[in-house]
Amino acid sequence: MNVKERFLSTCEKDFINKAITGGIRHDGRTQYEFRDLSIVFGIDFGSVHVCLGETRILAQVTGEILPARNARPHEGILSVYLELGPMAAPHYEVNRQSDLSTLVNRALEKCLKDSKVINLEALCIRAGVKVWSIRLDLNVLNLDGNLVDAASIAALAALAHYQRPDVTLIGNEITIHKFHEKQPLPLIVQHYPVYVTYAFFTEGERIIADPTSLEERISEGQVSLAVNGYKELCGLHLEGNTPVEPDLVLKCSSMAAKRAGKVVELIKKKLAEDTENRRKNEIVGFNECLRLNKIPSYSEECITFQLRKYKKNKKFESGDTSTLKEEEIIEEPKINIVAENTAELIRDDVQMLSSDESADVEIIEPVKPTKMMKNKKSNERKDLNTKRPKSNIQTKEILSAKKNKHSKHDSDSEEEETMELGSNF
């Protein structure tokens, strides 16, 4: 069944445009703020789960030995495949390439192949005969905008995490050793380029980083820049109808270089942690993420919205609330601990009176019941019990007695009428 993409109303478009013009985003972020990024490696080498906000991608790298290509007999093969199906969004179809998947596939091939991220000559077993073929599969689990950035991070992390088995060549015989026989060999990653995307609004006057799916549909254009840790530009993709000036691209590239450096540092840090955990024989893989409730799509505790009335104040954060106004002070919710691991929220629905108002209010204390009041209530209950039938048998007896009384009254009236008739004759 083909499900169409949800139609955006004019009110939604105007709301997003006005909010971005005022420097506010619908998810509470600032203009150049990125969403939270998490990288988790699986048990197998080359498997990684990446979350960029609510955009989630599962990447897996596999390798096999294939005949060498005639065009490049001294190089191995690197293939990239992106699957964008109904799991990511309902309006995508199974086993059918969409425009977005084709666009992301080409962008990743430019970033990984053209910039020579992997040393393909190291994948050659015997020139012109056998080479390693590395296949990178990307499965989109959930799509919430900025797929290019999330896919590039997942692809780079998976390639850096993958380790292939060692191979021995004796004559024309190739022996593939298992991991317990010989230490596996990682891929030679020469540099780490990642994509950083910016969206344009109001003819390029407003720029936002890491747009969501809603912001992507309303934006006038987007630019995606592939930058590595050395601040080198490895790829550029521009789409949209808005004219972009060179100064704007240079501004985005300088901001993308800072962002790329932070992402590359995070990837290397996660790789070092995974290597250390495997060395210590600790728990690794996605099962730990499921236990910590990090993989499910709707695992967010709350969705925050930035309100203009309740802006953050430095004095409030430091604890000095003496000079703040009543509107600026936000009280924390009161929590009542019921038992272990359970609590309830105490709602303050009742408005508190000021000192002047409380002085005019008369407090009436509840009246204690006396003995006379108790006796009166008990007598009333007794009267109700006497009037009320005690059982169904008693009600039947009362009805039968009433019926007999009516029948006797009817028979007496008939006898009187016959006596009157007899006297007349």
FIMI-253520 format. One record per residue (C-alpha): residue number from 0; x, y, z. Coordinates in steps of 0.05 Angstrom, whole numbers, always signed. Layout:
<atoms>
(atom NUM, (X, Y, Z))
...
</atoms>
This chain:
<atoms>
(atom 0, (+0, +0, +0))
(atom 1, (+29, +67, -22))
(atom 2, (+23, +119, +34))
(atom 3, (+31, +191, +13))
(atom 4, (+73, +240, +51))
(atom 5, (+36, +285, +100))
(atom 6, (+15, +351, +70))
(atom 7, (+40, +414, +104))
(atom 8, (-11, +468, +116))
(atom 9, (+2, +542, +105))
(atom 10, (-4, +554, +180))
(atom 11, (+53, +505, +194))
(atom 12, (+97, +538, +142))
(atom 13, (+84, +608, +168))
(atom 14, (+96, +586, +239))
(atom 15, (+164, +555, +223))
(atom 16, (+185, +615, +181))
(atom 17, (+165, +666, +233))
(atom 18, (+199, +627, +288))
(atom 19, (+264, +621, +250))
(atom 20, (+261, +695, +232))
(atom 21, (+255, +710, +307))
(atom 22, (+313, +665, +324))
(atom 23, (+271, +608, +353))
(atom 24, (+266, +536, +329))
(atom 25, (+207, +490, +343))
(atom 26, (+250, +439, +381))
(atom 27, (+282, +491, +427))
(atom 28, (+351, +494, +394))
(atom 29, (+388, +556, +375))
(atom 30, (+405, +576, +303))
(atom 31, (+472, +539, +298))
(atom 32, (+459, +485, +349))
(atom 33, (+463, +411, +329))
(atom 34, (+423, +354, +357))
(atom 35, (+452, +301, +404))
(atom 36, (+496, +250, +370))
(atom 37, (+506, +179, +397))
(atom 38, (+550, +124, +368))
(atom 39, (+544, +51, +391))
(atom 40, (+583, -7, +363))
(atom 41, (+557, -77, +357))
(atom 42, (+588, -145, +374))
(atom 43, (+611, -157, +302))
(atom 44, (+666, -115, +273))
(atom 45, (+638, -62, +226))
(atom 46, (+568, -57, +257))
(atom 47, (+548, +10, +287))
(atom 48, (+484, +45, +307))
(atom 49, (+483, +121, +300))
(atom 50, (+430, +169, +327))
(atom 51, (+428, +242, +305))
(atom 52, (+368, +267, +344))
(atom 53, (+312, +221, +321))
(atom 54, (+346, +201, +256))
(atom 55, (+373, +131, +267))
(atom 56, (+417, +89, +221))
(atom 57, (+445, +19, +227))
(atom 58, (+509, +7, +187))
(atom 59, (+544, -59, +173))
(atom 60, (+609, -72, +135))
(atom 61, (+623, -141, +105))
(atom 62, (+681, -166, +62))
(atom 63, (+691, -222, +11))
(atom 64, (+745, -242, -38))
(atom 65, (+728, -229, -112))
(atom 66, (+766, -228, -178))
(atom 67, (+803, -164, -192))
(atom 68, (+775, -113, -241))
(atom 69, (+810, -104, -308))
(atom 70, (+808, -28, -302))
(atom 71, (+844, -27, -235))
(atom 72, (+876, -95, -222))
(atom 73, (+918, -69, -162))
(atom 74, (+859, -41, -122))
(atom 75, (+804, -70, -80))
(atom 76, (+730, -54, -87))
(atom 77, (+687, -10, -42))
(atom 78, (+611, -10, -51))
(atom 79, (+560, +33, -14))
(atom 80, (+486, +15, -10))
(atom 81, (+433, +55, +27))
(atom 82, (+364, +25, +42))
(atom 83, (+308, +74, +54))
(atom 84, (+243, +36, +64))
(atom 85, (+177, +42, +102))
(atom 86, (+213, +31, +168))
(atom 87, (+245, +100, +161))
(atom 88, (+180, +134, +138))
(atom 89, (+113, +106, +115))
(atom 90, (+114, +140, +47))
(atom 91, (+176, +102, +24))
(atom 92, (+167, +35, -12))
(atom 93, (+204, -30, -5))
(atom 94, (+259, -46, -56))
(atom 95, (+248, +18, -94))
(atom 96, (+299, +74, -98))
(atom 97, (+272, +143, -80))
(atom 98, (+302, +210, -99))
(atom 99, (+329, +220, -30))
(atom 100, (+363, +152, -26))
(atom 101, (+396, +162, -94))
(atom 102, (+420, +231, -73))
(atom 103, (+450, +206, -8))
(atom 104, (+482, +146, -43))
(atom 105, (+518, +191, -92))
(atom 106, (+540, +239, -38))
(atom 107, (+571, +182, +3))
(atom 108, (+607, +154, -58))
(atom 109, (+637, +223, -72))
(atom 110, (+657, +231, +1))
(atom 111, (+687, +161, +11))
(atom 112, (+712, +141, -58))
(atom 113, (+733, +205, -92))
(atom 114, (+769, +231, -30))
(atom 115, (+803, +162, -21))
(atom 116, (+783, +151, +51))
(atom 117, (+803, +77, +46))
(atom 118, (+870, +54, +18))
(atom 119, (+843, +7, -35))
(atom 120, (+912, -17, -55))
(atom 121, (+920, -50, +13))
(atom 122, (+859, -94, -4))
(atom 123, (+895, -128, -62))
(atom 124, (+913, -201, -48))
(atom 125, (+945, -216, -116))
(atom 126, (+948, -164, -171))
(atom 127, (+899, -179, -227))
(atom 128, (+874, -243, -193))
(atom 129, (+841, -234, -125))
(atom 130, (+823, -173, -84))
(atom 131, (+780, -157, -24))
(atom 132, (+711, -128, -37))
(atom 133, (+685, -85, +20))
(atom 134, (+609, -75, +21))
(atom 135, (+578, -20, +65))
(atom 136, (+503, -28, +79))
(atom 137, (+464, +29, +111))
(atom 138, (+394, +15, +137))
(atom 139, (+353, +76, +157))
(atom 140, (+312, +58, +219))
(atom 141, (+279, +125, +230))
(atom 142, (+281, +189, +189))
(atom 143, (+275, +258, +222))
(atom 144, (+316, +301, +175))
(atom 145, (+390, +310, +158))
(atom 146, (+400, +240, +130))
(atom 147, (+466, +259, +95))
(atom 148, (+501, +277, +160))
(atom 149, (+477, +216, +198))
(atom 150, (+494, +169, +140))
(atom 151, (+565, +197, +132))
(atom 152, (+579, +190, +206))
(atom 153, (+552, +118, +207))
(atom 154, (+592, +99, +144))
(atom 155, (+657, +128, +171))
(atom 156, (+649, +96, +240))
(atom 157, (+632, +28, +210))
(atom 158, (+692, +29, +162))
(atom 159, (+740, +49, +218))
(atom 160, (+711, -5, +264))
(atom 161, (+714, -62, +212))
(atom 162, (+770, -114, +214))
(atom 163, (+780, -166, +160))
(atom 164, (+811, -234, +170))
(atom 165, (+884, -245, +152))
(atom 166, (+901, -282, +88))
(atom 167, (+960, -326, +69))
(atom 168, (+978, -336, -5))
(atom 169, (+1020, -397, -23))
(atom 170, (+1025, -404, -99))
(atom 171, (+955, -400, -125))
(atom 172, (+923, -424, -60))
(atom 173, (+892, -372, -14))
(atom 174, (+881, -389, +59))
(atom 175, (+833, -346, +101))
(atom 176, (+851, -350, +175))
(atom 177, (+800, -345, +230))
(atom 178, (+803, -293, +284))
(atom 179, (+829, -342, +337))
(atom 180, (+885, -365, +290))
(atom 181, (+911, -297, +269))
(atom 182, (+897, -226, +291))
(atom 183, (+846, -192, +244))
(atom 184, (+870, -131, +204))
(atom 185, (+833, -64, +206))
(atom 186, (+822, -22, +144))
(atom 187, (+871, +34, +131))
(atom 188, (+830, +98, +140))
(atom 189, (+872, +156, +113))
(atom 190, (+826, +212, +138))
(atom 191, (+757, +223, +167))
(atom 192, (+710, +266, +125))
(atom 193, (+638, +278, +150))
(atom 194, (+581, +318, +121))
(atom 195, (+554, +380, +155))
(atom 196, (+487, +408, +129))
(atom 197, (+458, +478, +134))
(atom 198, (+389, +502, +111))
(atom 199, (+372, +571, +83))
(atom 200, (+310, +614, +97))
(atom 201, (+287, +683, +74))
(atom 202, (+332, +684, +12))
(atom 203, (+395, +665, +50))
(atom 204, (+388, +715, +106))
(atom 205, (+375, +661, +158))
(atom 206, (+417, +598, +165))
(atom 207, (+403, +540, +211))
(atom 208, (+446, +479, +226))
(atom 209, (+423, +406, +226))
(atom 210, (+352, +417, +200))
(atom 211, (+296, +369, +218))
(atom 212, (+249, +337, +167))
(atom 213, (+198, +393, +178))
(atom 214, (+250, +447, +169))
(atom 215, (+278, +413, +107))
(atom 216, (+211, +414, +72))
(atom 217, (+200, +488, +86))
(atom 218, (+272, +511, +73))
(atom 219, (+289, +547, +8))
(atom 220, (+356, +511, -1))
(atom 221, (+409, +468, +33))
(atom 222, (+484, +461, +29))
(atom 223, (+522, +399, +52))
(atom 224, (+597, +404, +61))
(atom 225, (+643, +344, +71))
(atom 226, (+700, +366, +116))
(atom 227, (+753, +322, +149))
(atom 228, (+791, +332, +214))
(atom 229, (+846, +372, +179))
(atom 230, (+793, +424, +157))
(atom 231, (+799, +402, +85))
(atom 232, (+738, +407, +40))
(atom 233, (+726, +337, +9))
(atom 234, (+656, +347, -21))
(atom 235, (+601, +398, -33))
(atom 236, (+528, +389, -50))
(atom 237, (+480, +447, -60))
(atom 238, (+405, +441, -73))
(atom 239, (+346, +488, -75))
(atom 240, (+322, +548, -114))
(atom 241, (+351, +604, -72))
(atom 242, (+413, +641, -99))
(atom 243, (+474, +630, -54))
(atom 244, (+530, +679, -52))
(atom 245, (+604, +657, -45))
(atom 246, (+611, +692, +22))
(atom 247, (+553, +651, +50))
(atom 248, (+587, +585, +28))
(atom 249, (+653, +607, +59))
(atom 250, (+617, +624, +124))
(atom 251, (+584, +555, +125))
(atom 252, (+649, +520, +109))
(atom 253, (+685, +553, +168))
(atom 254, (+629, +531, +215))
(atom 255, (+628, +461, +185))
(atom 256, (+703, +453, +198))
(atom 257, (+692, +464, +273))
(atom 258, (+634, +416, +274))
(atom 259, (+673, +362, +234))
(atom 260, (+731, +366, +284))
(atom 261, (+684, +351, +342))
(atom 262, (+650, +293, +306))
(atom 263, (+717, +261, +287))
(atom 264, (+741, +266, +359))
(atom 265, (+677, +232, +382))
(atom 266, (+686, +175, +332))
(atom 267, (+758, +163, +353))
(atom 268, (+738, +165, +426))
(atom 269, (+683, +113, +417))
(atom 270, (+731, +69, +377))
(atom 271, (+782, +72, +433))
(atom 272, (+729, +55, +486))
(atom 273, (+704, -4, +445))
(atom 274, (+775, -31, +437))
(atom 275, (+788, -24, +511))
(atom 276, (+723, -60, +529))
(atom 277, (+739, -118, +482))
(atom 278, (+808, -123, +513))
(atom 279, (+778, -127, +582))
(atom 280, (+724, -177, +559))
(atom 281, (+669, -130, +580))
(atom 282, (+598, -127, +551))
(atom 283, (+596, -96, +482))
(atom 284, (+541, -92, +430))
(atom 285, (+470, -67, +423))
(atom 286, (+442, -107, +482))
(atom 287, (+471, -56, +530))
(atom 288, (+437, +0, +491))
(atom 289, (+370, -36, +496))
(atom 290, (+379, -44, +571))
(atom 291, (+394, +31, +577))
(atom 292, (+334, +48, +533))
(atom 293, (+374, +84, +480))
(atom 294, (+354, +49, +415))
(atom 295, (+277, +53, +413))
(atom 296, (+250, +111, +372))
(atom 297, (+205, +141, +425))
(atom 298, (+253, +136, +484))
(atom 299, (+258, +211, +497))
(atom 300, (+238, +231, +567))
(atom 301, (+208, +297, +543))
(atom 302, (+206, +344, +484))
(atom 303, (+227, +414, +502))
(atom 304, (+200, +477, +471))
(atom 305, (+231, +545, +481))
(atom 306, (+181, +597, +506))
(atom 307, (+195, +670, +501))
(atom 308, (+162, +683, +569))
(atom 309, (+208, +636, +606))
(atom 310, (+278, +653, +583))
(atom 311, (+339, +626, +618))
(atom 312, (+370, +675, +667))
(atom 313, (+441, +672, +693))
(atom 314, (+419, +695, +762))
(atom 315, (+367, +639, +765))
(atom 316, (+419, +587, +744))
(atom 317, (+468, +611, +797))
(atom 318, (+414, +608, +851))
(atom 319, (+407, +683, +863))
(atom 320, (+332, +696, +856))
(atom 321, (+328, +757, +900))
(atom 322, (+326, +808, +842))
(atom 323, (+283, +766, +795))
(atom 324, (+211, +782, +779))
(atom 325, (+154, +734, +795))
(atom 326, (+145, +718, +721))
(atom 327, (+218, +699, +713))
(atom 328, (+221, +650, +772))
(atom 329, (+202, +580, +751))
(atom 330, (+189, +535, +811))
(atom 331, (+210, +463, +806))
(atom 332, (+155, +410, +811))
(atom 333, (+144, +379, +879))
(atom 334, (+155, +304, +880))
(atom 335, (+129, +257, +934))
(atom 336, (+168, +191, +940))
(atom 337, (+116, +136, +951))
(atom 338, (+161, +75, +951))
(atom 339, (+225, +50, +921))
(atom 340, (+232, +70, +847))
(atom 341, (+162, +102, +849))
(atom 342, (+142, +174, +858))
(atom 343, (+82, +219, +846))
(atom 344, (+78, +292, +824))
(atom 345, (+43, +340, +872))
(atom 346, (+3, +389, +831))
(atom 347, (-6, +460, +857))
(atom 348, (-76, +473, +827))
(atom 349, (-100, +515, +886))
(atom 350, (-81, +589, +882))
(atom 351, (-48, +615, +945))
(atom 352, (-76, +679, +975))
(atom 353, (-32, +738, +992))
(atom 354, (-23, +764, +1064))
(atom 355, (-73, +821, +1053))
(atom 356, (-127, +775, +1024))
(atom 357, (-117, +723, +1078))
(atom 358, (-130, +776, +1132))
(atom 359, (-201, +788, +1105))
(atom 360, (-219, +714, +1102))
(atom 361, (-256, +684, +1162))
(atom 362, (-234, +614, +1179))
(atom 363, (-292, +570, +1201))
(atom 364, (-272, +510, +1243))
(atom 365, (-311, +445, +1234))
(atom 366, (-366, +432, +1287))
(atom 367, (-355, +370, +1330))
(atom 368, (-417, +324, +1334))
(atom 369, (-452, +321, +1402))
(atom 370, (-490, +264, +1435))
(atom 371, (-559, +293, +1416))
(atom 372, (-539, +296, +1343))
(atom 373, (-514, +224, +1345))
(atom 374, (-580, +200, +1378))
(atom 375, (-622, +238, +1326))
(atom 376, (-584, +206, +1269))
(atom 377, (-592, +137, +1299))
(atom 378, (-668, +147, +1308))
(atom 379, (-675, +169, +1236))
(atom 380, (-639, +106, +1214))
(atom 381, (-686, +63, +1256))
(atom 382, (-748, +96, +1225))
(atom 383, (-721, +83, +1155))
(atom 384, (-708, +10, +1173))
(atom 385, (-779, +0, +1199))
(atom 386, (-810, +31, +1137))
(atom 387, (-766, -8, +1090))
(atom 388, (-784, -82, +1078))
(atom 389, (-731, -128, +1104))
(atom 390, (-737, -183, +1052))
(atom 391, (-773, -205, +990))
(atom 392, (-818, -253, +1030))
(atom 393, (-844, -196, +1073))
(atom 394, (-861, -155, +1011))
(atom 395, (-900, -213, +981))
(atom 396, (-941, -220, +1046))
(atom 397, (-959, -146, +1046))
(atom 398, (-981, -149, +973))
(atom 399, (-1024, -211, +985))
(atom 400, (-1057, -179, +1047))
(atom 401, (-1074, -117, +1006))
(atom 402, (-1104, -160, +951))
(atom 403, (-1147, -199, +1000))
(atom 404, (-1172, -135, +1031))
(atom 405, (-1194, -108, +964))
(atom 406, (-1229, -173, +945))
(atom 407, (-1267, -175, +1012))
(atom 408, (-1289, -103, +1003))
(atom 409, (-1316, -120, +933))
(atom 410, (-1355, -181, +959))
(atom 411, (-1388, -140, +1015))
(atom 412, (-1411, -87, +966))
(atom 413, (-1443, -141, +921))
(atom 414, (-1482, -171, +980))
(atom 415, (-1510, -102, +998))
(atom 416, (-1534, -91, +927))
(atom 417, (-1571, -159, +925))
(atom 418, (-1606, -144, +992))
(atom 419, (-1630, -77, +965))
(atom 420, (-1658, -110, +903))
(atom 421, (-1695, -163, +944))
(atom 422, (-1729, -111, +987))
(atom 423, (-1754, -74, +926))
(atom 424, (-1787, -137, +897))
</atoms>
